[in-house]
Amino acid sequence: MSESQPQTHLYWATGCTSCLRAKEFLERNDVSFESHNIAEDMSQLDDMDAQGLPRQVPVVVRGDAWAAAQDLDALAKIVEIES
């Protein structure tokens, strides 16, 4: 990832299979991301609210764009990789 690209953030929760798939997808495609586990830190929900994100996980955010990361095609589009 070049320095000019925005940081990728993944909001997820322990025990969520869709979250695990999203994390594995990002890792498999060498996408650097900041991990936000809402199950371990409920204040992450406030952060999601402040950004206008839905209170569901997994959600990936990059710059001003976000996607419900259950949809791996939408996730790939946000992080600009081929799905």
Secondary structure as UniProt FT lines:
FT   TURN            3..4
FT   STRAND          8..12
FT   TURN            14..15
FT   HELIX           17..28
FT   TURN            29..30
FT   STRAND          33..37
FT   TURN            38..40
FT   HELIX           43..50
FT   TURN            51..52
FT   STRAND          59..62
FT   TURN            63..64
FT   STRAND          65..68
FT   TURN            69..70
FT   HELIX           72..78
FT   TURN            79..80
//
